[in-house]
Amino acid sequence: MKHLRFLNKYFLKYKWRIIPGVLFVIISNIFGVIPARVIGHAFNLITENIQIYSLFEGFERRSIIYDIFSYSLLYFGSIVLILYLLRGLFLFFMRQTIILMSRHIEFDMKNEIYAHYQDLSLGFYRRNNTGDLMNRATEDVNRVRMYVGPAIMYAINTAVLFVLIIYAMFSVNVTLAIFCLLPLPVLVVTIYFVNTMINQKSEQIQEQLSRLSSFVQERFSGIRVIKSYVREAHTNMVFATESEGYKRNAMSLVKVQALFYPTMLLLVGLSTILTIYVGGKQVINGAITPGNIAEFIVYVNQLTFPVSMLGWVTTLIQRASASQKRINEFLQLQSDIVSENTETLKLEGNVEFKNVSFTYPDTGINAINNVTFEIKRGQFVAIIGRTGSGKSTLANLIMRMYDVDEGQIKIDEKGLKDLNLYDFRNQVGFVPQEVFLFSDTIKNNIAFGLDQVTDQEVENAAKNAAVYSNIIDFEHKFETMLGERGITLSGGQKQRVSIARALIKSPGILIFDDCLSAVDTKTEEEILSNLGRMMKGRTSILIAHRISTIKNADKILVLDQGEIIEQGTHSQLLEQAGAYAEMYQNQLLEQENHSV
């Protein structure tokens, strides 16, 4: 239960729902127990009046006795009906308070988890897969909700009803009460073990269903590859095998459930037989009345459902505890990136690296090693190097997705760690290497970084990113809905929409992380021309593979194995006849070969 202590703050917050809920539980159970007494009295009335009615056979007053008997039954029947209606009313109030409270707690928890996820650094997302994050925010929260709602409600209900019925039973006859309750412990143990089996098998089914869903999702996402390699029959066979496993687990669960209910009914029936047998002897001895036997049978049947719920409630608590433990693991994590400065920031665009080194904490890869360089406001700086040389890492460090291990990054003469991170990122346009578009309209994808934007601003950003002509060819133009991850668009179109998203912010610093790779040379020149016009007086950082893209840069940094091995303008680097010149010659040869 220690993991569930986290929920105490929610119980305190919604105490004015819990307290009335508990009162409604008690009141509803009082109205549930009283009818048994009324039924007992009614049963005694019936037996006594039948005897009196028989004695007056042949007398005129027999009809009067019959009328009294009928009115008495109607009176007792009406009382029972009213009591059960009142019980139903308070049960409704009970659910309206406790179950609704659980929905409020579920809402608060999901919001808290999502907000906490947003605060965690990029390293956290590299270490954990999306499916696990989603599971903790949905399935695990739902299991906790079942604890704070139904489990607590049924636990309180069972405890209150059990106390009231036990008190009522023992106040009538101790011997009969003991015999009546004898099968119940066996029923509780049976239910607990059966529910544990049901829970285990349900877990297996959930795991199998998760695998099945993942398989289907992955195959549908890669349907183009499956059709290209003619693997439809193979995937059908694998799916059938996975489905067979799911069916086998489901059938096993059904068998357990099929045994559970008859066993429960058998033990309840045994309790009823004991009540009638022992109660009959007590009636013969004059210790109790026949109505008390009827009263006890009602009590036994009233206890059946709450007792059967005990195993289920125990399982719910176990599952909730396990789920809350998983939720707490992430909620207790603190972000690697902490920004305490709340001062507003006006970004000029000066960037300075001083002896910066960085190693990825999750992989141990030394990505950047003792890097020093300076970018002045308004400069167009390009970064080039082989795959894995650390180019994208530099971009991530400037965006402060990670904190450096050694050295310092300065923005406008201030340490990056000392800046208001929200303000800083809000004034930086970043186009990542892996383009991500949301399942939304093209307009909303371009305007993603701004709260308010005009249609004209969106169109201008699209024109500057050289994607406007493609968008207006679509039937719904800027209102075209993109599929998952922007699947509606081609690779080059996705890159240009992502560029438009960065340009619309009119950023103080613009970072392009190799985002022109899927764009043809003519379109690339158009984008760079627009970029030069838009970013005049502002800092631009372009990471690229093609030298033709960056040859007009004010400064070019050449990276190799996390170190800057050369820097200068295009002409200066060619004169050095080093690594840059070699890359340039190799790319010229490739172009000649392609043209041939």
Buried (B, 14 or more C-beta within 10 A) or exposed (E): EEBBEBBEEBBEBBEEBBEBBBBBBBBBBBBBBBBBBBBBBBBBBBEBBEEEBEEBEEEEEBEEBEEBBEEBBEEBEEBBEEBBEBBEBBBEBBBBBBBBBBEBBBEBBBEBBEEBBEEBBBBBEEEBEEEEBEBBBEEBBBBBBBBBBBBBBBBBBBBBBBEBBBEBBBEBBEBBBEBBBEBBEEBBEBBBEBBBBBBEBBEBBEEBBEEBEEBEEEBEEBEEEBEEEEBEEEBEEEBEEBEEBBEEBBEBBEEBEEEBEEBBEEBBEBBBEBBEEBBEEBBEEEBBBBBBBBBBBBBBEBBBBBBBBBBBBBBBBBBBBBBBBBBBEBBEBEBBBEBEBEEEBEBBBBBBBBEBBBBBBEEEEBBBBBBEBEBBBBBBBBBBBBEBBBBBBBBBBBBBBBBBBEBEBBBBEEEBBEBBBEBBBBBBBBBBBEBEBEEEBBBBBBBBBBEEBEEEBBBBBBBBBBBBEBBEEBEEBBEBEBEEBBEBBEEBBBBBBBBBBBBBBBBBBBBBBBBBBBBEEEBBBBBBEBBEEBBEEBBBBBBBBBBBBBBBBEBBBBBBBBBBBBBBBBEEBBEEEEBBBEBBEEBEEEEEEEEE
